[in-house]
Each structure stands twice: as C-alpha cells, then as structure tokens.
Amino acid sequence: MRQSRQQTFTTIYNNLSYGGTLRRSSKGRGARPLSSKDPIHLVFKVNKFVVKRGLRSPRNFALMTALMKKYSAKFYVGVEQFSIQRDHVHILLRGSRRSRIQSFLRVVAGQFAQTLTDTFTKRREGASVWLYRPFTRVVKGYKGYQTVRNYIQLNEKEALGRPYSKTRLRGLSEEQLRELWT
C-alpha cells in the first residue's frame, strides 16, 4: 500500500529529531540523526533536584560557557548561538563530521556533570544531573533555521527578564522581531 504525501513528510520530520522525551516512544530509539551540512538544534535538560541553584547561577553559567568554548574548539564544532536557561540549555551548532559532533555532545555533558557533582575526587551515587538524553534536531531549510535562531534569542531575552508570552514566536511582527535582536 502506498503512503500518502502527508505521512511521508511526517516520517521524514520525525527522523530528524532524537533524544529528550522521544526516547520513551518507539520512534526515538534509532541512531541519532546528525548532519555535517545542516545546523543542529541541541537541548540539554537538567534535573532541578540535583542542580539546586539552576544553570543561571554565576558558577554554573560560567562553567557551561567555558566548557562549550573549550570543546567546540577542540572538536571543530561551530557554536552559532546558545542560550542558558535555569533548567535547560539551547545550542545551535554546526559540525564537519558526525564523530566530532557526537564527541562534543558526550564530553560537554559529561564534563559539566562531573565538575558540578565533583566526581573527579569522590564516588557519587544518586540522581543523574541530566533529566533526559540530549535532544537534537537537524534544522532543514532557511525558514526553519530562522525560526530556531529567533526561538533561542527569545529564550535568552526571557532569561534576562523579558516577560513570558504563551504565543511566543507565533504572530510576532517584524518590529517585535527587530526588538528581539537589539
């Protein structure tokens, strides 16, 4: 039986995302889709019970920023944009090879968790620092790229004090988008 056009598009879109809560469904249990040509939207979600002060505390913010800078240079991964929230991090990145992107994901998450919980000097047992596995989505097309960039910028502005809106990016005028980037 032949699939309709809409079902094919949905299947393609689902194959571009991985991690997060998708791991609970059967759709999210394949290989992580990564692209060396297209940008990747990456989200790390932290466990609030383990990281009490959140990622916006000065120590954790500086730690996460330093780790991203250090390991993006080491693995030749370009971090185009990032936003560190209280309980999650958004990163828009590009990499030249799949192995380098995977190494970046693994090392940044591991180094942050080890430094935060001080597992370099002592053994630690208990809840994990990360709530889910990192969520990644391959961003296809210019419109999708602009949407992700605006979304990450909006998250950063909200972390700095902009009031939260339920509609968020839906229906923002050109003037509001310009204000978002100033």
N, C-alpha and C positions, 0 to 999 in steps of 0.2 A: 504494500500500500504506500502511496506517495504522500509525503508530508506537505502540508500547506506552507505557503511562504512565511506566514507569521510564526509558525512553530520552528522553522529553520532559524529565523532571526533570534528568537528566544534562546535556542540551543547554543548559538554562537555567542551570545551575550553572556550566558551562564558559564561558558568555557573560558571567559576572560577573567573571572573572579575566583579567589581562593582564600581560605582561612576564615578567621572570625567565627561567627555562628554558622557559617556554611558547612563547617566540619561535622555538624550534628546531622546533616542530611546526607543522603547517598550521593547527591550531586557534587558535594565538595570534597570528595575523597580520592581525587586523582592526583596527577602531578601538578605542581604549582605552575600556572602559565606565566611565563616571563618573556619579555621581548627585548631584543637588543636594538630595535628600531624605534619602538613607540615608548612614550613615557609611562611610568608605573606609579599609581597612587597607592601608598603604603600607609597602613594604620596599625599602630601598636596600642593595645588597650591594657591599662594597668589595673591590678587588683587594689581597690581602695582600702581594704583592710590591712594589707601589707605595707603599702606606701601611705602612711597616715597624713603627711603634710601635702601630698599631691606633687605632681610634676612641675608646678609653677613656683614651688618654693625655690629660693635663690640657689641652694646647693644642688638640688635635683635638676633645675633648669640649666645651670652651668655644666653639670656633668653630662647631660644628654646632648647639649650643644657641642661640647668638646669631643664627645665620642663620635658624633656624626661627622664633624670636621676631620678628625683624625682618620677614621676608617673609610670615609669617602675618598680621601686622597690615597690611602693605601690600596684600595681595591678598584681605583679608577671609576668610581661611580659619581656621576654628577648630581648633586642635590640642588634642584632648581628652586624649590620652595619648601618651607616647613613651618608648622605651627604646633607649639607645645601647649596643650591644654592641661587642666587639672588632673584628668584621668585618662587621657589618650594623646597620641602624637600623630599628626598628619605629615606625610613627606611625599613630595613629588620628585621622582628621581629618574635618571636615565643611566643605563649601563651598556658597555660594549659587548659583554659576554654574560651568558646565563650563570656561569660558575662564579663570576665576580659579584653579581647581584645576590646570589644565594649566600655567599660568604659574608657580604655586607649585612644582610638580614640576620644571619646567625650570630655574628660577632657583636654587633651593636646591641642586640637583645641580651646576649649572654654577659657582655662586659657591664652593661648597666645593672643587671640583676646581681651579679657578683659584687660589684662595688657597693651597691646600695645595701645589700644584706651582709657584707663583709665575710664572704665565704672564701676569701683568699687565706685567712688566718685560722678560721674555725669551721667546723662542720655545722650546717644549718638544716633543720628539718621543719616542715610546716607548709603553709600555703605558698603557692607559686607567686612570683612578682607579677607575672603576666596573666591576665584573665583568660585570654584566648590566644591561639596562634596568630601571628601577624596576618592581617587582611591585606591582600594585594589585588589590584585590578589594573589590567592593561588598558590604557586610555587610547581609544581609536578615534581618529578624526580631529579636526581643528575645533569644532564646536564642543566636543567632549573635553578637549584639553582646556579650553577657555572656562568651561563650567567647573572643572576641578580646581583650576587656579583661583577662580572667584570664590569657590567654596572654602578653600584653605585660607584665603585672605580674610574672608568673613569670620572664620573661626578665630583667627588671630585677633581681629578687632574686638570680637566678643570677649576674648580672654583679657583684653586690655580695658574693658569697661563698656563697650557698646551694648545697648540693651538687646536682649534676645527677642527674635520675632519668629512666630510659627511658620510664616510663609517663607522666610529666609531668602533663598535666591529666586523663588518664583515671583515674577512680576516686578523685579527691580528695574527702575527706569535707567536710562543712560546717565542721568545726573547722579543717581544713587550709586551706580557702579563706579563713576569717576570719584565720588566721595569715598568710596570703599578703598581706593588705591592711593588716596592722599594722606 
